[in-house]
């Protein structure tokens, strides 16, 4: 079974009355789903409802998620250098595609990445169309405010286009897609389910809810894992890659996310998995603590993503760390054009957070998938990690 989590493991601030009331509505919705299912649901369904239940889930309701007043900060908010460097990487791919090729960002956060990236491309004489696919009403509103000056070039979509040529960007998207939590114990392959104990949610060990899990678990266990061992398999992310493969006619997909190759992901010392929750800039491991009020994430198994990409007709054209990707894409050159000392200090702090191993530099990986695209890949020239997949 998954490890029990003591609420004393992490000091968390209490929600305000409105947030607490919303959390109670989310908890009631989850309890109804559990009751309707006969007493337990797979954790994957619990994560899906907690994050995306219409009008209730963390990403579907109106709470502020990003920035100092939210629960976490992503790379585009840390420094505009992140998105400007990303534009340097994207530019040659767009140039190699037809003139009507555009950019599609899935899960665009505050819109900061889109704004800074479009501004940098404009400095290079490029003005591509920019589409955003966003499930969160609160984030969509923030994006529209952030991108007001570039509104003539930006549109919002409800679904992936059925036929698309261009570049797809996904920064910290895959780790927030609902994952199955799986258990190896006493020679058996089981799945983590969620039940009710009185008024609280509780872990239960149950059967596998998707037939695709069994062969995957057997293959992973063949490498030798200590038991009990708990981890995650994200079939949702793999299905999303398959959908992209069916709909992207030509172009590239750039994925940036926390994760590892499979051998490191399912490491014997990582026996409690990678599940993490983010609430008011505090990280903890209890998904039951504040349902609907906190982000729930699992790191990405990039080997699984690469396998899904190959099956979907993509080429895995690059895989490296965020630090090496940014350095190889022109970060030092962009940082060197600032003269103001205060701006230099802010920029240096941003570069540190984006590139140092103890910050985001090593844990965040960058993967490039291409289809019928032959163009320079400077961000992947410094360190090619595809051998780790």
VEXDREN-2710 file (C-alpha; in Angstrom, 1 decimal):
% VEXDREN-2710
k/r/px/py/pz
1/UNK/0.0/0.0/0.0
2/UNK/1.1/3.6/-0.4
3/UNK/2.8/5.0/2.6
4/UNK/0.6/6.8/5.1
5/UNK/1.3/10.5/5.4
6/UNK/1.5/12.3/8.7
7/UNK/0.0/15.7/8.6
8/UNK/2.8/16.8/11.0
9/UNK/5.4/16.1/8.2
10/UNK/4.7/19.5/6.7
11/UNK/3.4/22.7/8.4
12/UNK/0.7/24.1/6.1
13/UNK/-1.2/27.4/6.5
14/UNK/-4.9/27.1/7.1
15/UNK/-7.2/28.0/4.2
16/UNK/-9.3/31.1/4.6
17/UNK/-13.1/30.6/5.1
18/UNK/-14.0/30.8/1.4
19/UNK/-11.2/28.4/0.4
20/UNK/-12.2/26.0/3.2
21/UNK/-15.8/26.0/2.0
22/UNK/-14.7/25.3/-1.5
23/UNK/-12.4/22.5/-0.3
24/UNK/-15.4/20.9/1.5
25/UNK/-17.4/21.0/-1.7
26/UNK/-14.6/19.3/-3.6
27/UNK/-14.3/16.7/-0.8
28/UNK/-18.1/16.0/-0.9
29/UNK/-17.9/15.6/-4.7
30/UNK/-15.0/13.1/-4.3
31/UNK/-16.9/11.2/-1.5
32/UNK/-19.9/10.9/-3.9
33/UNK/-17.7/9.5/-6.6
34/UNK/-16.3/7.0/-4.2
35/UNK/-19.8/6.0/-2.9
36/UNK/-21.1/5.7/-6.5
37/UNK/-18.2/3.4/-7.4
38/UNK/-19.0/1.0/-4.5
39/UNK/-16.6/2.3/-1.9
40/UNK/-13.3/3.1/-3.6
41/UNK/-11.9/4.7/-6.8
42/UNK/-8.4/4.4/-8.4
43/UNK/-6.0/7.2/-7.3
44/UNK/-5.9/8.3/-11.0
45/UNK/-9.6/9.1/-10.8
46/UNK/-9.1/10.9/-7.5
47/UNK/-6.3/13.0/-9.0
48/UNK/-8.5/13.8/-12.1
49/UNK/-11.4/15.0/-10.0
50/UNK/-9.3/16.9/-7.5
51/UNK/-7.6/18.8/-10.3
52/UNK/-10.1/19.0/-13.2
53/UNK/-13.7/18.4/-11.9
54/UNK/-15.7/21.1/-13.7
55/UNK/-16.2/24.1/-11.5
56/UNK/-14.5/22.4/-8.6
57/UNK/-11.1/21.0/-9.4
58/UNK/-7.9/22.9/-8.6
59/UNK/-7.4/23.8/-12.3
60/UNK/-11.1/24.3/-13.0
61/UNK/-12.0/26.7/-10.2
62/UNK/-11.0/30.3/-9.6
63/UNK/-8.2/30.2/-7.0
64/UNK/-4.9/31.8/-7.8
65/UNK/-2.3/29.2/-8.6
66/UNK/0.9/30.8/-9.9
67/UNK/3.1/33.5/-8.4
68/UNK/3.7/34.9/-4.9
69/UNK/0.0/34.7/-4.0
70/UNK/-0.5/31.2/-5.4
71/UNK/1.0/27.8/-4.7
72/UNK/4.1/27.5/-7.0
73/UNK/6.2/29.4/-9.5
74/UNK/7.2/28.1/-12.9
75/UNK/10.2/29.0/-15.0
76/UNK/8.6/31.8/-17.1
77/UNK/7.7/33.7/-13.9
78/UNK/11.3/33.3/-12.6
79/UNK/12.9/35.3/-15.4
80/UNK/11.9/36.5/-18.9
81/UNK/15.2/35.0/-20.0
82/UNK/13.6/31.6/-20.0
83/UNK/11.0/32.4/-22.6
84/UNK/13.3/34.6/-24.6
85/UNK/15.8/31.8/-24.8
86/UNK/13.0/29.4/-25.7
87/UNK/12.2/31.7/-28.6
88/UNK/15.8/31.4/-29.8
89/UNK/15.3/27.6/-29.9
90/UNK/11.9/27.7/-31.6
91/UNK/12.8/30.2/-34.4
92/UNK/14.7/27.8/-36.7
93/UNK/11.9/25.3/-36.4
94/UNK/9.3/27.8/-37.5
95/UNK/11.6/29.0/-40.3
96/UNK/11.8/25.4/-41.6
97/UNK/8.0/25.1/-41.7
98/UNK/5.4/26.6/-44.1
99/UNK/4.6/30.3/-43.6
100/UNK/1.2/29.6/-42.0
101/UNK/2.8/27.4/-39.3
102/UNK/2.2/28.6/-35.8
103/UNK/2.8/28.0/-32.1
104/UNK/0.5/26.1/-29.8
105/UNK/1.0/26.2/-26.1
106/UNK/-0.8/23.6/-24.0
107/UNK/-1.3/24.7/-20.4
108/UNK/0.0/28.3/-20.6
109/UNK/0.0/29.3/-17.0
110/UNK/-0.1/33.0/-16.5
111/UNK/0.6/33.7/-20.1
112/UNK/4.0/35.1/-19.3
113/UNK/5.8/32.6/-21.4
114/UNK/3.7/33.4/-24.5
115/UNK/4.1/37.2/-24.0
116/UNK/7.9/37.1/-23.6
117/UNK/8.4/34.5/-26.3
118/UNK/6.3/36.4/-28.9
119/UNK/8.2/39.6/-28.0
120/UNK/11.6/38.0/-28.6
121/UNK/10.4/36.5/-31.9
122/UNK/9.2/39.9/-32.9
123/UNK/12.7/41.3/-32.3
124/UNK/13.9/38.6/-34.7
125/UNK/11.4/39.8/-37.3
126/UNK/9.0/36.8/-36.8
127/UNK/5.2/37.1/-36.1
128/UNK/3.7/33.7/-35.9
129/UNK/0.2/33.0/-34.8
130/UNK/-0.1/31.7/-31.2
131/UNK/-2.8/29.4/-30.0
132/UNK/-3.4/28.4/-26.3
133/UNK/-5.2/25.4/-25.0
134/UNK/-6.1/26.0/-21.4
135/UNK/-8.6/24.1/-19.1
136/UNK/-8.5/26.6/-16.2
137/UNK/-10.9/29.5/-16.4
138/UNK/-8.8/31.5/-13.9
139/UNK/-5.6/31.0/-15.8
140/UNK/-7.3/31.8/-19.1
141/UNK/-8.4/35.1/-17.7
142/UNK/-4.9/35.9/-16.5
143/UNK/-3.5/34.9/-19.9
144/UNK/-5.9/37.2/-21.7
145/UNK/-4.9/40.1/-19.4
146/UNK/-1.1/39.4/-19.8
147/UNK/-1.4/39.1/-23.6
148/UNK/-3.8/42.0/-24.2
149/UNK/-1.2/43.9/-26.2
150/UNK/-0.6/40.9/-28.4
151/UNK/-4.3/39.8/-28.7
152/UNK/-4.3/40.1/-32.5
153/UNK/-1.9/37.2/-32.7
154/UNK/-3.3/35.0/-29.9
155/UNK/-6.3/32.7/-29.8
156/UNK/-7.7/30.2/-27.3
157/UNK/-8.8/26.7/-28.2
158/UNK/-11.1/24.2/-26.5
159/UNK/-9.3/21.1/-27.9
160/UNK/-6.2/20.2/-29.9
161/UNK/-6.6/21.1/-33.6
162/UNK/-7.6/18.1/-35.7
163/UNK/-4.9/18.9/-38.3
164/UNK/-2.0/21.1/-37.3
165/UNK/1.4/22.2/-38.6
166/UNK/3.7/24.0/-36.3
167/UNK/5.4/23.9/-32.9
168/UNK/3.7/22.6/-29.7
169/UNK/5.0/23.8/-26.4
170/UNK/4.2/22.2/-23.0
171/UNK/6.0/23.5/-20.0
172/UNK/5.2/21.6/-16.7
173/UNK/2.1/20.0/-18.3
174/UNK/2.7/16.3/-18.1
175/UNK/3.4/16.2/-14.4
176/UNK/-0.1/17.5/-13.7
177/UNK/-1.9/14.8/-15.8
178/UNK/-3.7/12.2/-13.7
179/UNK/-1.4/9.2/-13.1
180/UNK/-2.0/5.6/-11.8
181/UNK/-0.3/4.9/-8.5
182/UNK/0.9/1.3/-8.5
183/UNK/2.2/-1.1/-5.9
184/UNK/4.7/-4.0/-6.0
185/UNK/4.3/-6.1/-2.9
186/UNK/4.7/-9.8/-2.0
187/UNK/5.2/-10.6/-5.7
188/UNK/1.9/-9.0/-6.7
189/UNK/1.1/-6.1/-8.9
190/UNK/-1.6/-3.9/-7.3
191/UNK/-2.9/-0.4/-7.7
192/UNK/-3.5/2.4/-5.1
193/UNK/-7.2/3.2/-4.7
194/UNK/-8.8/5.8/-2.5
195/UNK/-11.6/5.0/0.0
196/UNK/-13.3/6.7/2.9
197/UNK/-12.6/6.2/6.6
198/UNK/-15.2/8.1/8.5
199/UNK/-14.9/11.7/7.1
200/UNK/-11.4/11.2/5.8
201/UNK/-9.9/9.8/2.6
202/UNK/-7.6/6.7/3.0
203/UNK/-5.4/4.6/0.8
204/UNK/-6.5/1.1/-0.3
205/UNK/-4.7/-1.6/-2.2
206/UNK/-6.8/-2.8/-5.1
207/UNK/-6.8/-4.5/-8.5
208/UNK/-5.3/-2.9/-11.6
209/UNK/-7.9/-0.6/-13.2
210/UNK/-6.4/-0.6/-16.7
211/UNK/-5.2/-3.7/-18.5
212/UNK/-2.2/-1.8/-19.9
213/UNK/-0.7/-1.6/-16.4
214/UNK/0.1/-5.3/-15.9
215/UNK/2.7/-5.7/-18.7
216/UNK/4.2/-2.4/-17.8
217/UNK/4.6/-3.3/-14.2
218/UNK/6.0/-6.7/-15.0
219/UNK/8.6/-5.1/-17.3
220/UNK/9.6/-2.6/-14.7
221/UNK/9.8/-5.1/-11.9
222/UNK/12.1/-7.3/-14.0
223/UNK/14.9/-4.9/-13.3
224/UNK/14.6/-5.8/-9.6
225/UNK/12.7/-3.6/-7.1
226/UNK/12.6/-3.9/-3.3
227/UNK/9.2/-4.7/-2.0
228/UNK/7.0/-3.0/-1.0
229/UNK/7.5/-0.4/-3.7
230/UNK/5.1/2.3/-4.7
231/UNK/5.4/4.5/-7.8
232/UNK/3.4/5.9/-10.7
233/UNK/2.6/5.1/-14.3
234/UNK/1.1/7.9/-16.3
235/UNK/-1.0/6.4/-19.1
236/UNK/-2.8/9.8/-19.5
237/UNK/0.4/11.5/-20.6
238/UNK/1.1/8.7/-23.1
239/UNK/-2.4/8.9/-24.5
240/UNK/-1.9/12.6/-25.0
241/UNK/1.3/12.0/-27.0
242/UNK/-0.6/9.5/-29.1
243/UNK/-3.3/12.1/-29.8
244/UNK/-0.7/14.7/-30.7
245/UNK/0.9/12.2/-33.1
246/UNK/-2.5/11.7/-34.9
247/UNK/-3.2/15.5/-35.2
248/UNK/0.2/17.1/-35.8
249/UNK/0.9/16.8/-39.5
250/UNK/4.4/18.3/-39.5
251/UNK/6.4/20.2/-36.9
252/UNK/7.8/19.8/-33.4
253/UNK/6.7/19.2/-29.8
254/UNK/8.9/20.6/-27.0
255/UNK/8.2/19.2/-23.5
256/UNK/9.7/20.7/-20.4
257/UNK/9.0/18.9/-17.1
258/UNK/10.3/17.4/-13.9
259/UNK/11.2/13.8/-14.6
260/UNK/13.8/11.1/-15.3
261/UNK/14.5/8.3/-17.7
262/UNK/13.0/5.0/-16.6
263/UNK/16.0/3.5/-14.9
264/UNK/16.3/6.5/-12.6
265/UNK/12.5/6.9/-12.3
266/UNK/12.1/3.4/-10.9
267/UNK/15.2/3.4/-8.8
268/UNK/15.3/1.1/-5.8
269/UNK/15.8/4.1/-3.5
270/UNK/12.7/5.9/-4.9
271/UNK/10.4/3.3/-3.3
272/UNK/7.7/5.8/-2.3
273/UNK/7.3/7.2/-5.8
274/UNK/7.3/10.9/-6.9
275/UNK/3.9/12.1/-5.9
276/UNK/4.0/15.6/-4.6
277/UNK/1.5/18.3/-3.7
278/UNK/2.0/22.1/-3.8
279/UNK/0.1/24.4/-1.5
280/UNK/1.1/28.1/-0.7
281/UNK/4.7/27.4/-1.9
282/UNK/5.0/24.4/0.4
283/UNK/5.7/20.9/-0.9
284/UNK/4.3/17.9/0.8
285/UNK/3.1/14.3/0.0
286/UNK/-0.5/14.1/1.2
287/UNK/-3.1/14.4/-1.7
288/UNK/-5.9/14.1/0.8
289/UNK/-5.0/17.2/2.8
290/UNK/-6.7/20.0/0.8
291/UNK/-8.5/18.5/-2.2
292/UNK/-9.3/21.2/-4.8
293/UNK/-7.0/23.7/-3.1
294/UNK/-3.6/22.2/-3.9
295/UNK/-1.7/21.1/-7.0
296/UNK/-1.0/17.3/-7.2
297/UNK/1.9/16.2/-9.4
298/UNK/3.9/13.1/-10.3
299/UNK/7.3/13.3/-12.1
300/UNK/7.5/12.2/-15.8
301/UNK/8.9/8.9/-16.9
302/UNK/10.5/10.3/-20.1
303/UNK/11.3/6.8/-21.4
304/UNK/7.5/6.1/-21.5
305/UNK/7.0/9.4/-23.3
306/UNK/9.7/8.5/-25.8
307/UNK/8.1/5.1/-26.4
308/UNK/4.7/6.6/-26.9
309/UNK/6.2/9.3/-29.2
310/UNK/7.9/6.7/-31.4
311/UNK/4.7/4.7/-31.6
312/UNK/2.8/7.9/-32.7
313/UNK/5.2/8.6/-35.6
314/UNK/7.5/11.1/-33.9
315/UNK/11.3/11.2/-33.9
316/UNK/12.9/11.7/-30.5
317/UNK/15.2/14.5/-31.7
318/UNK/16.6/15.6/-28.3
319/UNK/16.6/15.0/-24.6
320/UNK/18.6/17.0/-22.1
321/UNK/18.5/19.0/-18.9
322/UNK/16.9/22.4/-18.7
323/UNK/20.2/23.9/-17.8
324/UNK/22.0/22.6/-20.9
325/UNK/19.0/23.4/-23.1
326/UNK/19.0/27.0/-22.1
327/UNK/22.7/27.4/-22.2
328/UNK/22.8/25.8/-25.7
329/UNK/19.9/28.0/-26.9
330/UNK/21.6/31.3/-26.3
331/UNK/21.0/32.2/-22.6
332/UNK/24.5/33.6/-22.1
333/UNK/24.2/35.9/-25.1
334/UNK/20.9/37.2/-24.0
335/UNK/22.1/37.8/-20.4
336/UNK/25.1/39.7/-21.6
337/UNK/23.3/42.6/-23.2
338/UNK/22.1/44.1/-19.9
339/UNK/24.0/47.1/-18.4
340/UNK/21.8/48.2/-15.4
341/UNK/23.4/46.8/-12.2
342/UNK/20.0/46.1/-10.6
343/UNK/18.7/44.4/-13.7
344/UNK/21.9/42.4/-13.8
345/UNK/21.4/41.2/-10.3
346/UNK/17.8/40.1/-10.9
347/UNK/18.9/38.4/-14.1
348/UNK/21.7/36.6/-12.3
349/UNK/19.3/35.4/-9.7
350/UNK/16.9/34.1/-12.4
351/UNK/19.7/32.3/-14.2
352/UNK/20.8/30.6/-10.9
353/UNK/17.3/29.3/-10.3
354/UNK/16.8/28.2/-13.9
355/UNK/20.2/26.4/-14.3
356/UNK/21.8/25.3/-11.0
357/UNK/21.4/21.6/-10.2
358/UNK/20.0/22.2/-6.8
359/UNK/17.3/24.4/-8.3
360/UNK/15.6/23.5/-11.6
361/UNK/18.6/23.0/-13.8
362/UNK/19.0/19.2/-13.5
363/UNK/15.6/17.9/-12.4
364/UNK/13.7/19.6/-15.2
365/UNK/14.3/17.7/-18.5
366/UNK/13.6/18.9/-22.0
367/UNK/12.5/16.6/-24.8
368/UNK/12.1/17.5/-28.5
369/UNK/9.8/15.4/-30.7
370/UNK/9.7/16.1/-34.4
371/UNK/7.7/15.0/-37.4
372/UNK/8.9/15.7/-40.9
373/UNK/11.1/18.5/-39.7
374/UNK/14.8/19.0/-40.3
375/UNK/16.2/22.1/-38.6
376/UNK/19.0/23.0/-36.2
377/UNK/18.6/22.0/-32.5
378/UNK/21.2/24.1/-30.7
379/UNK/19.5/23.5/-27.3
380/UNK/20.5/19.9/-27.5
381/UNK/24.1/20.2/-28.6
382/UNK/25.8/20.6/-25.3
383/UNK/24.6/17.4/-23.6
384/UNK/22.6/14.6/-25.3
385/UNK/20.9/12.4/-22.7
386/UNK/18.9/10.2/-25.1
387/UNK/21.2/7.3/-24.1
388/UNK/19.5/7.4/-20.7
389/UNK/16.0/6.8/-22.1
END
